[in-house]
Amino acid sequence: MSPFHTKSIERILSPVAQQVSKLILLFEDAGVGTEIPDLENRVSVVKNAVDNLIKVGYDTISASDDKFLRRDMPPSLKRVEDASFYLQEAVFLLQKDSGSAAARRKLIEGSRGILQGTSAVLLTFDMSEVRKIIGRCRAVLNVLASSDDVDSLTQLAEFVKRLTPCMADMIKEVDNRQEELTIQSHAALLRRGIEQLKRLTPILISSLKLHINTFQNGLPGAAECRANRDFLVSEMSDEIQEIIRGLQLTESDASELFDDDLAALHVTKATFDSRLQFADEWLRNPCSAVDSAGEKALQQVVNSAQRLADLAGSNEERDTIRNLCGEIQRLAQSMGDCKRRSVGGGSAFHHLGTTCGVKLAELSKLCSELIRRGDRHNPVFRLARTLEGKLVQAQRWLVDPRGPQRQVGLEACRSLIHGARKLMDSKMNTTTNDAANGDAVKLAEDGCKEACEHVERAADRLYAITTQPETPESFAAQHDLSLAISRSLAYIWQTLQQHLVNCVAETYTDLVGPLRQLAETACPSSGCVPNEAEFNEKMKAFLSQCTQLSTTADLAATASLSDVWRADALRCLASQLPELGAQVVLAGRAVVLSALAAGDGSSRLPHTQATVDHFALMRQHWTDSAERMRALVDEAVDANAFIVAQEACMIKDADQTERSIQDAYTTGVVEATTSIARRANRVLQLATREADNSEDPLYVDRMNDAVKQLRSTITPMVNEAKGLVTEIRDPRMHERWRSSNRNLLAAVGLVKQAVGPSDLPNSFYHQHYQQPNSTVKDSFAEIPVKEMRAMGLRNHRYPTVPTNSVQCVSRHQIQAPSLNPRQPLAVAVNDHFRNTASPVMSKTDVSDTDAEEEFDFPPPEENQPIMAAAHALHHEARLWSSRDNELISTTKRMAALMAQLSQIVRGEYGTKKDLINVAMAIAGASLDVNRCAKALAKECTDLRIRSNLLHLSERILTIGNQLRILSTVKATMLESQGSNEDRENTESLVGNAQNLMQSVIEALHVASGASIKIRVDSGYKISWRPRMIMTNATAAH
């Protein structure tokens, strides 16, 4: 039985499961002598409901032409009907003998049949509805596929007439479907697809019209217009294929929450599959055109396979897929050469096509197997997708080096180091990396690389130690290595974050400048004929910017955008932007060629204005995509650090202006002051976004005042700069510009103060661990980088949080003061929180002896996925004290309950009653987590965090309810374990438990961030006190 995925199924199944649970509990109680009440009335109600369901089901079958519905629905209805008879027979037998074993068996079988049969009926009907929507999608695909045949305006009108109703129906059906889904990531996928289709449809019509005009009249730019049309058709087809994939998703994927590579695998495989048919048709058709859509589809298939190879788990798989891709590319190139030599119909071409088809089938098989293995992998032990997620996994390992996450922790360390080196090697052409700042940047990069080498060595040593029996000596070495690795990771993470901020501050400062220059070159405002050589120069600058924007966005999504849905959207935009930029260039080139042809003495061509209009549409589409991408990138970087980076660059630009003034170099003044204005506008843009994202009235007022002050200083600085360019030798103009620029920099400083200090830094192992008799000297001997030995760890307080409403220990942010390397690592805490927030707790602070603190369950084995999920949740929750934190105490209780569920499901102990009671207790704990999260979200002033927390709270409640239903079905199967149905239900139960644990873990992360941004006057209190991590070995010391 699969967990439900729509609200309708949930509404119907939930009360049925409750009634079945009551029946099972009644019989379990009867086993200990409790009298069973008369069930005739209850079973009569069930019979009436079943009779109604069967009538509606058969009416649906007779009215439907869906052959799968007509095939699958009758057996499901028959099962429900038989289950109803079992219940009636059980009541009849009970009336004769209240202790009848046959009655007990029939009641259990009937209960199971009612629940599973009803679920099967609902899922069969739901799948039929999905197939109807997919039919709408395929109708649109068929219309799009006919775009190649549109050769006249009459055909275009017919094409639009066919496309419009199909597209409207599809969008309406998909929109209704996404509102019905309980899994929000699936709903988000559908929303994103229909929004993109709405944006692309008018541009496609424009491109078709332009293509018809150019080809009918043999006008310049015909090839560019055709390529533009093919690109838009391909983009829309890909979006629809992704919508179809989203419609077919029925089970919650842990990757939607736990940022692993599985989501990337599925998305890439969907792209692979969507282009495979077109590629196969091209291989079989010797008459296809050169550079046709099929040939491009084959290249897209190869590109997707290469991306899948990057996500493969072993080097052998990776090399095999890459070798196949290389062979297919060589064969495709040879086939293309045959077509260009007009020998496409020969035996050589046929042999190449056959060989390439075989290789393509082999590649598809390898990629499909890679997906299947990934789906079966325990999500608790998958590598995270982002560097931030891998950092969290590494820290979890360091908390318990011998625990169940030992292997994934080591892999996370290695993958994090690989990603860090890749990010540091991405040499952006940024002002922040120029000669003026080169020494500091070089020093940070060298320190980061040295720390990476240290983590690699120390992690391998730590893993080797943990594979041996534990002794006092090995425990001491294990402790020292864990602390040293944690500090190295902290230093690496700080350096990466600063590098990313610098890249974003530079790359996204002038978003549309190169595009504006390209447009001005293609369509000169003076009315002159465009210069093709100048256009080519501007084209290179624009495409280079597209690549930089895409690379930086991909870095942001890979490094620190922990919100999975925003990260997926950012990756999607980052992959599309360079291709979209190339299409903008093609549209611009069509304008240039048309204008050049018209400028040769002939009259103005009829399609010239059409090319200009289409170019404008493509530019607007590119701008919208780039702005959406910039908004997501801005969310991935810390606001305060971003303003600091921009301020530093503005000071450098001011220095450059001073040098240009001394040299009377007006061009230098224009460039530097323009850069200052752009950076000030970026700060203004970010400050406005921060104000819009907050509901704290004090913070919003402070931000609005700072924004108003900054806005009032930009225009005066620009005006004074214009006067300076006009009178560059006038000392009075020098002083006037300097005064206006000082006012501008002061206003930027006010914005920086209003935004406040950096928030949500990551939690590191050495924050929570404190060994009573350990010497810090040994730990420091393991730290290789002198900058790291000198770093201090400080807790920053947030001015928006009053001390009487919330006590929340912030996670460490690393500074780099000059300390003596031999001095102990100082952990400085605000005086007000010194007694409650210090990692070195008093005995009363850390002696959590409540029931929820107890977790006496053995470490999970390889084949204990539910126990592994319970341990993962417990390890996350035990970092914090339960005192004054109901969310933490509930989480610890849930972890213990989940461990009990694992033991019952595996048959280690317990009865049906125990299983149902534990499942109900977990559902109750989910309700408590939901209540706590909602209460915290209600008081949180950060809208993004609030939205994320509310989504997680609803998700936890839904999964908890699913777990209760699946456990009820499992309870009816405890006496028939090993059957196919039992195995299927157990797999669903395991996946559900894993998703629930990961959802709660993510909710803890988000809740800790929300706690530092609650309303000033709320009076709400939640305390986040780090606990001292104690192990048995520590206690032995």
N, C-alpha and C positions, 0 to 999 in steps of 0.2 A: 504494500500500500504506500503510495507516494504522498508526501505532505501536500496540503492544498496550497494553491498559488493564486486563487482569486477570492474576492470578498464574498461572492455568492456561495461558493463551496464552503467557506468557513462558516457562514451563517447557518447553513443546513447541517453540516457535519458536527458542529460543536455540541448542540443539544442532544443529538443522537448518541455521541460518545459519552455524554454525562449519564444518560439513561442506562447505557450498557455498563458503565462503571458501577452504577448502583446495583444492577443485577448481579454482577460478579461479587461485589462486596457482600451482598445478602447471602450468597451461597458460601462464601468463605466463612462468614459468621456462623452459618448453619453447621459447619464442620466442628465448631466448638460448642454446640448445643443451643445456639440461639434459634428461636422459632422463626420460620419464614412466613411472612404475611401472604395473603392470597394475592396472586399475581394475575388473576383472570382479567380484571379491569385494565391493568397496564398493558397486557398483551393484546387485549381487544383494541386499545388505542393504536398500538403499533400496527395491528393488522389493517385497520382502516387507512392509516397513513401509507402502508405498503400498497394496498389496493389502489389508492389514488396515484401513487408514483408509477405503478405498473400501467395504469390506464394512460397517463400522460406520456409515458415512455413509448408505448405502442402507437399512440397517435402521432408522436414525433417521427417514428420510423416510417409510418405510412405516408407522411407528408414530405419526407426528405428524399432527395435523390443522391445522397452521399453514400456510396457503396460501403465505405468503412463504417459509417454509423449503422447501416443496416446489417452489417456483419457482426459488429462488436456489442451493440446494445442488447439484443435478445439474451445472450448468455448472462449478462449482468443482471437483467431483469429477472431471469429464471433463478439466479442465485438469491436475490432478495426474496422472491416468492417462496423458495424452499426454506429459507431461514425463518420466514414467518410461520410456516407450517411446523418447523422444529419447535418454535416457542409455544405454539398452541399445544403440541403433543406433550411438551414438558409440563405445562400447566395441568393437563389431563392426568398425567402420571403423578404429579405432586398431590393432586386432590385424592388419589388413591393411597399413595405412600409418600409422606413428606421427606423420607430419607432415601428415596430412589436414586441409585447411581445412574441409571439410564436417563432419568429426568435431568440430573445434574449435567450429564454429557450433552444432551440435546439443548439445554439452555445455553451452555457455553458455545456450542457450535452455532446455534441460532443467533446469539448475540454477535459473534464474529461475522457471520454471514450478513447480518443486517448492516453492520458498520462497513465491511469491505465491499459488499454489493452496492450499497448506496454510493460509496466513494467511486466505485467503478462506473456506475451509471452517470454520475455527475462529470467525471473526467472524460468519458466517452462523448457526452454532449458538448463539453467545453472544447475538446479537440476538434469536433465537427465545426463549431463556431470559428475556431482559429483557421481551419482549412478554408472557410468562406472568405475570411479576411485575406488569407494568402492568395486566394483566387483573384480578389480585387487587385492585389499587388502585382500578380502576374499579368493581369490585363493591362496595367500601366506599362509593365516591362515590354509587352508585345507592341504597344503603341510606340514606345521609345525606339524599339528595334526597327520600326518602319521609317525612322527619320532619314535613313540612307536613300529612301525612294522619293523623298520630297524634293522635287526639281522645279516646281513652279509655285507662284503665289496662290493659285487655285488649290494645289495639293497642300500647301501650307495651311490654308483656311480649313480644309478638311481634316488635316492633322490636329489642329487646335480644337476643332469641333469634337474629335474623338477623344483627345487627351483630357480636356477640361472636365467632363463628367466623371471619367474614370479616376482622375486624380482627386477630385472633390469627394467621391465616395470612399476612396481608399483612406484619405486623410481623416474623414469623419469616423470611419470604423476603427482605425488605429487609435485615434484620440479617445474614443469611448473605451477601447480595450485597455489603454494604459491607466485610465482612472479606476478600472476594475481590479488591477493587479495588486497583490499584497507585497510583492518584492519590488522595492522602490528602484533598485538599480535597473531592473528590466523595464520599468515604466520610464525611467530617465532615458534609456536607450531609444525607446520608441518616440519620446518627445523630441529628442535631439534630431532624429531622422526626419520627422515630418516638418520640423522647423527649417531644416536645411533644404528640403524639397520645395518649400514655399519660397525660399530665397532664390533657388536655382531656376525654377520654371520660367519666369519672365525673361531671364537672361538667355535661356535656351531658345525661346521664340525669337528673340532678337538675333541670335546667332544664325538661326535657320533662314531668317529673312535676308540677312546679309550674305549668307552663302548662296542663296538662290540668285541674288542680284549679280554677284561677282561671276558665278559660273555661267549664267545665261548669257551675259554680255561679254564674256572673255576679258574681264577687267583685272587690274592689278590687285594683288593680295588674295587671290582665290585660294591658294594653298593654305595661307594663314587662317582664312575664314573656315575652311574645312576642318583644319586641326582644332580650331576653337569649338566647332560644333561637336566633333568626336569626343573632345574632352568633357564637355558638359553632359553629353549623353552617357558617357562612362561614369561620371561622378554621380548622376542621378540613379543610374542602374546599381551602382555600388551601395548607395544609401538605401535603396529599396531592398537589396539583398540583405543588408544588415537589419532592416526592419523585419524581414521574414525570419532571420535568425532569432531576433528578440521575441517574436511572436511564438516561436517554437520552444522557448525556454520555459520549463515548468518547475524546476527545482532550484532552490536557493543555492547559489555558488558561494563558497567561503571566500573566493577571491574578490567578491564585491566589497568585502569588508577588510579581510586580512590581505594586505596588498601584495599578493604573490603573483608569480609569472603566469598562472593559469589563465587569468583574464586576457593577458596579452597573447597567449597561445590561441585562445578561442577566437579573438578578434582577427588575428593574422590568418588563422585557418579559414575563417569565413571569407576573407578577401581572396585567399587561394582558391577556394571552391567556386566563388562567384565568377572568376575569370577562366576556370579550367575548361568549361564547355566551349567558350569562344576560341580558346587556344587550340583545342582538339579539332574544331571545325576548320580552322586555318590550315592545320597540318594535312587534313584530308582533301582540301580544295586546291588543286594546282592552278585554278583560274583566278584566285583571289588577288586583289590589287597589292602592289608594293606599299609598305608602310600602312597597311590597313589596320582596322580595329583588332582583328584577330592576332596579328603579329605583335601589336602592342600588348594585347591580353597575355600572350605567352611570356613577354618580358615581365609583366606584372606578376604572373604566377611564379616565375623564377625569383623575383625580388621578395615575394612573400615567403617562399621556401627558405631563402637565405636569412630572413628575419626569424623564422622558426628555428633554423639551425643555431642562431645566437641564443635561443632560449632552451636548447637541448640540455639534457642533464649530464651527458658524458661526451668526452672528446671524440670517441669512436662514432657516435651518432652524428655529431656536428660535422666531422670530416666526411662521412658518407653522404650526407645531404648536400654539402658544399661541392663535392666532386660531381654528383649528379647534376647539380645546377650548372657547373662549368661545361659538362658534356652537352647538356641541352642548349646552352647558349651558343656553343660552337656549331652544333647541328642547325640551329635556327639561322645563324649567320650564313651558313652554306646554302640553306634553302632560299634565303633572301637574295643571295647572289645569283642563284639560278633564275629566280623570277625577274631580276633586273636584266639578265641576259636573254630574257624571253624564252627560256627552256624549261618553264615550270611544268610542262606536261610530260617530260621525259622520264625514263626509268630511273635516272640518278635522283631526280627529285622525289619520285615515289619511294625509293629505298630510304632516302634521308627522312622523309615524313614518317615512314613505318618505324624506323629506328628511334626517332625522336618521340613518337607516340608511346613506344614501349618504355623508354626512359621516364616519360612523364607519368605513366601509370605507376611505375616503381616509386617515383618520388611522392606521388599522392598517397600510396600505401604507407610509406615511411612516416609521412607527416600525420596521417590519421592515427597510426600506432602511437606516435608521440603524444597526441591529444588524449588517447584512451588511457595511457599510463599515467598521465598527469591527473586525470579525473579520479583515478583510483587512489592516488597518493593522499595520505593523511594530511589535512590542511594545517594541523598543529605543527607538522614538521616540514612544511614547505618554506622555501626562502621567500622573504618579503620582496615586493617589486621595487620599492623605493629605497634609497640609501638610508633614509630616516627609519624605515621599517626594519632594515637590516641592523641598524644601530640598536634598536629596541631589542631585537632577538639576541644580539651579542651581549647586551647588558643582562638579559634574563639568564643567559648561560653563566655569566660571571657571578650572579647571585647564588647559583647552585651548580658548580662546575661538574659534579658527578650526577646531576639530575637527568631527567628524560630528554632535555633539549640540548644535550651535550653535542651531538653530531650537527644539528642545525645551527647551533651557536658557533661552532668552528667554521662551518660553511658561510655563515653570515659575516664573520670577521674577514674571511678571505675575499668574499664578494664585495664587501664594503671597501676593502683596500684596493681591489681592482677598479671599482667605480671611482674611488677618490683619485687614483692616479690618472684615470681617463679624463676626469673633470679638470684636474690641474693641468693636464697636457693640452686642453682646449685653449689655444692661444687666441684670445679675443683682441682685436685691435681697439683697445680702450685707452681713454685718457688716464684712467687710474693706474695703468701699467707703464706710463711713460717714464722718461729718464728721471724726472723730478721725484718720482715715487718708486723708482726701480729697485733701489737697495732694500727698502722695506718689503716690497713684494717678493723679491728674490729670497730674502731671509725667511719669509713665511713659507714659501714654496719648498725651500730646502728643509726647513723644520718639519713640514708636513710629510715630505718624502721619507725623511729619517724616521719619523714616528710610524709611517706605514711599514717600513722594514722591521721596526721593533715589534709591532703587533703581529706580523707574520711569524717571526721567530718565537715570540712569547706565547702566542696562541697554540702553536704546534707543541711547544714544551708543556703547556698546561694540559692539553688534550692527552699527551703521552703519560703525564703523571696520573691523570684521572682514570686511565685504563689499568693502573696497578693498584694492589691493595693499599688501603689508607693506613698510614702511620703518622705519629706526631710530626716527624720530619717532613713527610710528603704534604701533610696538611699545611704546615708553615710555608713551604714553598708554593703550594697552591694558592694560599691566601695572598702572598706577596705578588705573585704573577697576576692574579685577578685585579688587585689594586693598580698595578703598573699598566696593565692593558686598558683598564677603565680610564686612567688619566691620559694615556696615549690617544684613545678614541675621542676623548673630550677635546683634546688639542686639534686632532684631525677635523672633527666636526666644526669647530669654531673657524678653522682656516677655510674649509669648504664653503661655509655659510658666507664668510666675507668675500670670497672669490665670486660666488654667485651674485651677491648684492652688487659688486662692482660691475659684473657683466650686464646685469639688468639696468643699472643706473646709466650705463653708457649706450647700450644697444637700443633701448626703448625710449631714448630721449627725443629723437627726431624721427617719429614714426612715418610720416607721409612726405618728408622732404624730398627724398630721391624719387618718389612717385610723382610729386608735383613737378619736379624738374623734367622727368620723362614726358609728362603730359604737355609741358610748355614747349618741349622740343618737337613733339609730334604735331601739336596744334599751336603754333606761335601766336601769341596775342597780337602781334604786330600785323598779322595777316600775310606774312612772307611765306615763301615756300620752305618747308622744313629741310634741314640739313641732315642727310642720312648718316654721315660719319659722326656727327654730334649725337644723333639718336643712338647709334651703336655704343658710344661712350657712356651716355646716360643709362642705357640698358644694362651695361655691365655693372654699374654702380647699384642699380636697383636690384638686380638679381643677387649681387653680393649681399645686399642688405637683407633680402628674403632668406638667404642661407643663414646669416647671423641671427636673425630673429627666430628662425626655426630651431637652430642649435641651442640658443639660450633658453627657449621655451622648453625644449626637451630636457635640458639640464635641470630646469626648475621642477618639472614633473618628476624626474628621476630622483632628484636630491631631497626635496623637502615638502612637496605638496602632498600632505598625508590624507587629505580628503580624496577618496578613490574616484568619486564621480567627477570632481573638478579635474583631477589628474588625467582621467580618461579623455575628458573634453579637451584638455590642453594638448595631450599627445595627438589627438585627432586633428586639431587645428595646426599643430606644428608640422605634421606630415603633409597636410594639404597646401600650406602656404607657398612653398617653393613652386609646386606645380601650378598653383593659381597665378603666381607671379609670372611664370613663363607664358601663361595664356594672356595675361595683361600685355606682355611684350608683343605677342602675336597680334593682338587687336590694335596695338599702337603702330606696329609695322604696317598693317593694312591701311591705316590712316595715312602714314607717310607715303606709301606707294601710290595711293589714290591721289594725294595732293601733288606728288611729283608728276604723275601722268597728266593731271589737269593743268599743271604749270608749264607744260611744254608747248603751249600755244592753243591747245584745244579748249573747248568750252568746259565748264565745270561739270564733272561726271555726276550722274543722277544719284549714285550710291555713296558719294563722298560724305554727305551729312549722316547717312545711315551708319557708316563706319565710325564717324565721330561719336554718334549717340551710343553705339555698342561699346566703344572704347570707354565712354563715361560710365556705362553700366558695369563693365568689368572692373574699372578702377574703384567704383563704389563698393562692389562686392569684396574686392581685396581689402579695402579700408575697413569695412565692417568686420571681416575675419580677423584682421590684425588688431583692431581695437578690442575685440572679445578676447583675443589671445593675451594682449597686454594686461587686461583686467585680471585674468587668471594668474598671470605671472606676478603681478603686483601682490596678489594674495599669498604667493609662495615665499615672499621675502619679508623680513621684518621691517616695519615702517620706519622705526627710528634709525636703524642701520642704513636704510635707503636714503633718508634725508641727510645723514652724516656724509655718505658717499657723494651725494649731489653737492652738498655744501663745500666739500673739499675740492671738487672739480670746478665749482664756481670761483673759488679763491684762485685756483690755477689760471682760469680764464681771465680773471682780473689782473693777475700778474702779467699775463701775455698782452693784455691791453696796454698796461703801463709801458712794456717794452716797445710796443708798436707806436705809442705816443712819442717816446724818445726818438724813434727812427722816422717819425712822420709817415708811418706806413698805414694808410687808410684802410686797405684791404684787410690787414691784420686786425684793426679795430672792429671792422664790421663783423668778421668771423667770430672774434672772441666775445663781443657783446651780444651777438645773436645767440651764441651758445649759452651765455648767462641767462638770457631771457627764456630760452627753451627749458633749461634746467629749473628755473624758478616756476615755470608753468607746470612742469612735472611734479614738483613739490606741492604746488597748489592743487593739482589734480588728485594726488594721493591724500592730501589733508582733507579735501572735500569728501573723498571716498570713506575715510576713517570717520568723519563726522556723520555721514549718512548711515554708517554701519552700527552706530551706537545709539542707545536710548538713555544714557546717563546724562541728565540735563546739565550738570556742572561741566562734564567733559565736552558735551556738544557746544555749550556756550563758549567755553575756552577755545575750542577749535574754530568756531565761527569767527570769534574776535581775531584769532591769529590769521585766519584765511583772509578776512577783510583787510587786515593790515598789510599782508603780503600782496594782495591784489592791487592795493593802492600804490605800491612802490614799483611795480613792474613797468607800467607805462611811462612814468617819469624817467626811469633809467634808460628806456629805449629812446625817448625823445632827446634826452641829453646826449646819448650816444650819436644820434643823427647830427645834432649840432656840433659834436666833437669832430665828426668826419668832415663836416663843412669847414670848420675853423680849427684844424688839428694843431696849429701852432699858437693858438690863443691860450695863455695860461688860465684865464678865467673859465674857459670852457673845460679845461682839465679839472679844475676844482669842482665845478658844478657836476661833472660826471662822477667824480670820486665821491662827492657827498651823496648823490642819488644811489650810487652802488653800495655805499656803506649802509644806507637805509634799507636797501634790498636785502643785504646779508643779515642785517639785524632782524628783519622780518622773518627770514628763513630760520634764524635761531629761535624766534618766538614759536614758530610752528613746531620746531624740534622739541622745545620744552612742553608745548601743549600735548603733543603725541605721547610723551612720557617715555620711560625707559623700555628697553626691549622686553617682550614678554614671551611666555611659553618656551623657554629653553628646555633642552632635554634633561631627563633625570639619569644620573650616572650611578653606577654600582657603589663607588666610593662615598656617595652621599649617605647611603643606608648602612654600610658595613662598618662596624667598629669592634675590633678585637680588644678585650680588656687589657691584656698584657703584651700587646704587640708593640714593636719598635718601628717607628716610621722610617728610620734610617735604612733598614733593609729594603723597604718598598721603594725608597727613592733611588737606591742603587740600580734598580731596574729601569729607571726613566732615562732614555738615551739623549733626549733633546734638552739643551740647557735652558731654552725658553720655557719648556714645560716644567722643569724643576723650579722655575721662578714664578710659576703662575699661582695666583691665589684664587680660592673659590669663595664667592660671596653670594648671599641671598639678597636679591633686590626687592624692595617693597614697592607696591604699586599705589600711587597717590589716589587712585579712584576707589580704593578699598578701605573703609573705615576700620579701625582696630577693634571697635566694639561690636562689629557685625559678623566678621568672618576671621578665622585664623587659618591661614593657608600657607604652608611652607612652599615657597617657589622652588623650582628646579634650578640647579646651579648654572650660572653663566660664568664663563672663564675669562678672567682678565690676565694681564701680563705685567704686573709690577716687578720691580727689580728686588728680589729677595735673595737672601743667602741660600745657595742650593743645599747647604747642610742643615738649614733650619727646618723644623717640621712644617708640613703643609697646614697653612692657617685657614680655618673656616670661620669667617666673620659673619655674624648674624645681627640684625637690628636688635638693639637693646630690648625693645618691647617684647620681642619674640624669643629672647635668649633662653628663657626657662621652658618654653613650649616647643621651640622649633629646632633646637640643636640636635644633630645626629647622635650626640652622646647623651642618651636619655638617662634620667634617674631611674631607679629600680621600679618605682611605681608607674613610671610612664611606659615602660616596655613590658611589664608583667601582665600582658593581656591574658587573663585566665577565663574569659567568658567561653561559653560552649562553642561559639562560632570560631574561636581561635584554634580549636582542636582539629587536627587533620592527621589522624593516625592511620594512613593508608600506605601500603608499600608502593615503591616506584613502579610505574607501568612497564609491562613487557612490550615487545614489538607488536604483539597481536591484541593489545588492549587500547583501542583508540579512544573510547569514552573515558577511561581512567587517565589517559594521557591528557585529554582536554581538561579534566578536573584538576590535574596537577598544574597545568599551565595557568589556569585561572587562580589557583591557590597561590602559586609563586608570585603572580602579579599583585594579588590583594595583600599578601603578607608584608609587602614593603611599607604598608601604612598601618597605623594604629586604628583600631575600631572605635576608640573613645571619641564621642561627639561626631561620629561619622557613620550614619545608618547605612549609607551606600556601601561602605567597606565591610561592615559587619554582615550585611545581607549577602554580599558577594562571597564572603568566606563561608557562610552557611550554604550557599548554592553550590560551591565547590565540593563541600562534604557530601551534600545530597547527590551530586552527580557521580561521585566516587561510589556511593552506595548503589546507585542505579547500575553502574558498570558491573558490580559484583552480582546483582540480582539477574541482570540480562545474561551474564556468563554462566549462571546456574550455580554460583558459589554458595548462595544461601537465599532464603526468602520464598514467599508464596505469591500468588496472584494479588492478594490483598496488599502485601508489602510493595510490590511493583506499582500498583495503582496509587497507594498512599505516597510513595516517594515521588512519583510523577506529579501528583497533585501538589505536593510540597514544593517541587521545583517550579511548577506553574505559579504557585503562590509567591515564591521568591521572585519570579520574573515580574509579577504584579507589583511587588514592593520596590524592585529596581526601577520599574516604570514610573511608579509614584514619586520616588526620590529624584529621578532624573527630570521629571516634569516640574517638580517643585523648584529644582535648581534652575532649570531653563526659564521658568517664569520670572525669576529674579535676575537672570543674566542680561546684561545690557548690550552684549555683543550679538548682533543679529545673526551672523554667520555661525557662530558657536551655538547659539540657541537653536537654529534650524537643524544643525547637525545632531545636537543632543536630542531634540524632539523626534527626529527620524529614527535615531538609534533606540530610543525608549519604546516607540511603537513597534519597531522590528523585534525587540526582545520580547514584548508581550505576545506578538504573533507567533514567534518561534516557540515560546513557552506553551502556548495553547496547542500548537502542532505536536509538541513533545507529549503532552497529556493524551492526545488522541492516539498517537502512534504507540504509546505505552499501554493504552487500553487494548489495542489490537494485539500487542505482544503478550499481554496477560492471558488472552484467550488461547495462546499458542504454547504456553509453557509446557504443556503435557505432550505436545507434538513437535518438539524441536527437531530441526534437521530437514524439514520439508522445504520445497522451493518457496512457498509463501512465507514461511518463517524466515528464511534467509533474506528474501526481498525486504520484509518488514524490518529485520535487524539492520540491514544496510541503511534503510531510510532513517531508522532511529539513531544510528551512529552518526550519520551526516547531520541530522538535526541537532544532536547534542554538541557536536563540534562547532556548528554555526552559532549555537546559543552561547557557548563559552567565548568564542571570538568576539561576538557582539558585545558581551558584557565587558570584556577586556578593553575593547575600543571605547565603550561608554565610560569606563574609568578614566581613560586618557582625556577624553573630551570634558568630562565633569571636573577633572582637576584644573583644566584651563578655564572652564566657566566659573569656577569658584573665586577666581581673582578678578572677575569682572561682574560683580553683582551690584544691585542697586544700593545706593548709599543709605536710603531710609527704609530698607526692607526689614531689617531686624533678623534676617535669615542667618543661621549659623551652621557652618560645616567646617570641621577641623581636619586638616591634612597634616598629620604628624608622621614623619618617617620613623620606622621601627628599626632598631638595631638587629641585624640579621645574625641569628645564633644557630649554629649547627651542633650536632652531637659532639663532633670533634672539638669544637670551641668550648663546649661545656666541660669536656674532659680536662681541658687545661686549667 
